[in-house]
Amino acid sequence: MTSPRSSAARERLRHVVRSGRERGGDAARRALGLQSGRGFYDDSPSAATLARLARLRIRNLASRAPVVGDAPAVVVMTTTAARIRSVWAAIESIGEGAERPKRLILWLDDPSLAELPTSLGRLERRGLEVRRVDPGLRVHTKWWPYVSGPPAHELPMVTSDDDQLYPRDWLRRLLEVARAHPGAVVAHRAHRVALGVEGLAPYTSWTPARSTAPSFGSFGTSVSGQLFPAPLLEELRAAGTRFLEAAPEADDVWLYAQAVRAGRRIVQTSAEPANYPFVPGSQVSGLYLQNVLHAGNDRQLAASLGPAELERIAGDLRG
């Protein structure tokens, strides 16, 4: 039965999103409690994205349905002060999935976030775990506190980003491909690594992966979600926190390097990489300029990959 509160929330959001579309995207964003602004990527929502955001907002305001379930995985995420008021949208999109993880954890390392928005409080009551850690891990806050925590890992870890709206089959598809390729890292979106005269070619020259074959030459990105098998989590823990020196601003770089070092290939879920809608207003801040346009990824790859890893990558790329 639909509660009066849910019906009122639904009708109110339908009205404000409809009028927001008529007046422009910024009005609709404000109606949904999302920030406005422009970043390097265009995060202007389509009509379909606005409609989904309205549905997710209603879930956040009125639903009591859990955002966790029985799927054998732990989903991890982190966010910043700039995105703390919009992160509910990414989390709700995961909670709406056809498969829901056994645990869904949001890690916070910013002491200024002592008081959480009510949107996250509602999600906590539905199974979201909000965990706080000391500052200093930066982008690695997403995964290291979980990897370094339990005495042993039995479930795979799935990384997610706070600026994405994930489709309903997002987690189910990762788990399906993981079952088909035991021990591999599974990514919805990967790049095809390119070789240069000596070592790797610049990151900006890499192209989208166009294969579902496991390969050391596929570089998975967590923006669309990656699954890391439980045995690899033990090896990540054993590697310690050298990522703070080698790849302080690039968790994908470090996770890729450790996967290659452990002999675990990366497999993309489809022949085309997946790109999901952004949470509107989320691209005002980010590391794209530093890591991609200013060659930060190249420096961090060089610091993270040794000769043995480079040989494995080159071997797969050369067939």
MIVEX-963643 format. One record per residue (C-alpha): z, y, x; residue in one letter. Coordinates in steps of 0.05 Angstrom, whole numbers, padded with zeros to 5 digits, always signed. Layout:
% MIVEX-963643
ZYXa;...
This chain:
% MIVEX-963643
+00000+00000+00000m;-00017+00069+00026t;+00043+00115+00031s;+00042+00186+00003p;+00054+00211+00074r;-00006+00173+00100s;-00051+00196+00043s;-00030+00269+00053a;-00041+00265+00128a;-00109+00233+00118r;-00132+00285+00068e;-00106+00342+00111r;-00141+00317+00173l;-00206+00305+00136r;-00205+00377+00113h;-00188+00408+00181v;-00238+00365+00219v;-00293+00379+00168r;-00279+00454+00170s;-00271+00451+00245g;-00341+00421+00252r;-00368+00476+00209e;-00335+00530+00252r;-00345+00497+00319g;-00316+00442+00362g;-00256+00482+00387d;-00229+00490+00317a;-00233+00415+00306a;-00198+00402+00372r;-00141+00447+00352r;-00136+00413+00285a;-00127+00346+00321l;-00076+00374+00369g;-00124+00371+00429l;-00137+00425+00480q;-00201+00464+00488s;-00237+00481+00552g;-00294+00458+00596r;-00294+00417+00659g;-00346+00386+00705f;-00361+00333+00651y;-00380+00353+00581d;-00325+00327+00536d;-00350+00360+00472s;-00340+00308+00417p;-00396+00281+00373s;-00387+00277+00298a;-00372+00203+00306a;-00319+00216+00359t;-00287+00270+00316l;-00284+00221+00257a;-00251+00169+00301r;-00202+00219+00329l;-00182+00238+00259a;-00170+00165+00242r;-00129+00156+00306l;-00089+00219+00291r;-00072+00191+00222i;-00049+00127+00255r;-00006+00166+00303n;+00025+00207+00247l;+00036+00153+00196a;+00025+00082+00221s;+00080+00033+00237r;+00031-00019+00264a;+00048-00042+00335p;+00004-00021+00393v;+00021-00085+00430v;+00006-00157+00411g;-00007-00226+00439d;-00066-00215+00487a;-00046-00242+00556p;-00050-00177+00595a;-00009-00116+00614v;-00045-00050+00606v;-00021+00008+00650v;-00036+00082+00648m;-00009+00147+00675t;-00018+00219+00655t;-00002+00290+00678t;+00029+00352+00649a;-00041+00378+00634a;-00057+00317+00590r;+00011+00297+00563i;-00004+00325+00494r;-00070+00290+00487s;-00054+00222+00519v;-00035+00195+00450w;-00110+00190+00434a;-00126+00142+00491a;-00064+00100+00476i;-00079+00097+00401e;-00150+00074+00417s;-00122+00015+00456i;-00071+00000+00401g;-00128-00002+00350e;-00163-00056+00390g;-00183-00125+00365a;-00138-00152+00420e;-00073-00117+00437r;-00037-00128+00504p;+00031-00160+00510k;+00054-00096+00544r;+00026-00025+00545l;+00060+00019+00596i;+00053+00094+00609l;+00081+00113+00677w;+00104+00184+00689l;+00122+00215+00757d;+00127+00288+00738d;+00200+00313+00730p;+00175+00370+00686s;+00158+00319+00632l;+00231+00308+00614a;+00217+00321+00540e;+00160+00281+00511l;+00115+00304+00454p;+00130+00273+00386t;+00063+00237+00388s;+00090+00194+00445l;+00157+00184+00412g;+00121+00154+00352r;+00082+00108+00399l;+00146+00085+00433e;+00172+00062+00366r;+00109+00019+00360r;+00116-00015+00427g;+00091+00033+00480l;+00135+00032+00542e;+00144+00100+00576v;+00172+00090+00645r;+00191+00144+00695r;+00185+00139+00771v;+00199+00186+00829d;+00143+00234+00845p;+00097+00223+00905g;+00052+00166+00884l;+00001+00212+00851r;-00058+00173+00822v;-00025+00108+00845h;+00030+00119+00793t;-00017+00083+00745k;-00010+00015+00779w;+00039+00011+00838w;+00105+00015+00799p;+00082-00044+00757y;+00055-00085+00815v;+00117-00073+00857s;+00166-00086+00801g;+00170-00157+00775p;+00191-00212+00824p;+00128-00251+00804a;+00066-00237+00762h;+00040-00285+00710e;-00006-00238+00671l;-00066-00198+00695p;-00060-00122+00699m;-00111-00078+00664v;-00118-00006+00687t;-00136+00048+00637s;-00147+00123+00639d;-00114+00177+00598d;-00179+00213+00582d;-00219+00157+00548q;-00228+00132+00477l;-00234+00057+00484y;-00275+00014+00436p;-00242-00040+00393r;-00270-00097+00436d;-00249-00065+00501w;-00192-00112+00520l;-00222-00173+00488r;-00285-00167+00529r;-00247-00159+00594l;-00207-00223+00579l;-00269-00262+00559e;-00305-00246+00625v;-00241-00260+00664a;-00238-00330+00633r;-00311-00341+00653a;-00298-00317+00725h;-00227-00339+00744p;-00198-00299+00801g;-00249-00243+00799a;-00235-00170+00785v;-00269-00151+00720v;-00294-00080+00706a;-00330-00049+00647h;-00362+00001+00694r;-00382-00009+00767a;-00425+00022+00821h;-00473-00014+00866r;-00449+00000+00937v;-00504+00025+00984a;-00509+00010+01058l;-00524+00062+01111g;-00547+00057+01183v;-00475+00044+01203e;-00428+00021+01149g;-00431+00047+01078l;-00478+00100+01054a;-00446+00162+01022p;-00412+00149+00955y;-00458+00200+00921t;-00518+00154+00938s;-00489+00094+00902w;-00522+00074+00836t;-00496+00043+00771p;-00488-00032+00775a;-00541-00070+00736r;-00515-00140+00740s;-00461-00186+00714t;-00460-00228+00778a;-00394-00226+00816p;-00404-00188+00881s;-00366-00153+00936f;-00422-00101+00930g;-00398-00079+00861s;-00346-00023+00862f;-00305-00024+00798g;-00279+00040+00767t;-00216+00043+00725s;-00242+00100+00681v;-00272+00048+00634s;-00220-00004+00649g;-00210-00059+00702q;-00174-00125+00699l;-00138-00150+00762f;-00118-00224+00762p;-00045-00241+00771a;-00053-00272+00841p;-00085-00208+00866l;-00025-00169+00842l;+00019-00208+00891e;-00029-00190+00947e;-00029-00117+00927l;+00047-00117+00930r;+00045-00149+00999a;-00002-00095+01024a;+00052-00043+01010g;+00043+00032+01004t;-00007+00044+01059r;-00051+00073+01005f;-00010+00137+01011l;-00043+00148+01079e;-00110+00113+01070a;-00129+00132+00998a;-00077+00181+00970p;-00123+00209+00916e;-00167+00148+00901a;-00134+00088+00869d;-00201+00055+00855d;-00218+00058+00929v;-00154+00023+00950w;-00156-00029+00895l;-00228-00045+00912y;-00212-00051+00987a;-00154-00098+00973q;-00196-00141+00926a;-00250-00149+00979v;-00197-00164+01032r;-00168-00218+00987a;-00237-00249+00977g;-00241-00230+00904r;-00308-00207+00879r;-00319-00155+00825i;-00357-00172+00761v;-00383-00123+00710q;-00376-00143+00637t;-00447-00125+00618s;-00513-00112+00653a;-00504-00038+00641e;-00440+00000+00659p;-00398+00023+00600a;-00384+00097+00590n;-00337+00116+00534y;-00325+00182+00498p;-00277+00230+00532f;-00215+00255+00498v;-00236+00326+00482p;-00208+00378+00529g;-00188+00326+00581s;-00240+00346+00633q;-00210+00414+00649v;-00172+00379+00705s;-00190+00320+00749g;-00207+00295+00819l;-00283+00292+00813y;-00297+00353+00856l;-00250+00332+00911q;-00267+00258+00913n;-00341+00258+00898v;-00373+00325+00913l;-00328+00340+00973h;-00334+00269+01002a;-00262+00250+00990g;-00282+00180+00969n;-00322+00170+01034d;-00262+00189+01077r;-00216+00144+01037q;-00264+00085+01038l;-00270+00091+01114a;-00194+00090+01120a;-00185+00031+01071s;-00240-00017+01091l;-00238-00055+01157g;-00294-00092+01194p;-00282-00157+01157a;-00286-00124+01089e;-00349-00086+01108l;-00381-00151+01131e;-00365-00184+01065r;-00395-00126+01026i;-00458-00124+01069a;-00466-00199+01063g;-00468-00197+00987d;-00513-00136+00986l;-00563-00169+01032r;-00561-00233+00992g;
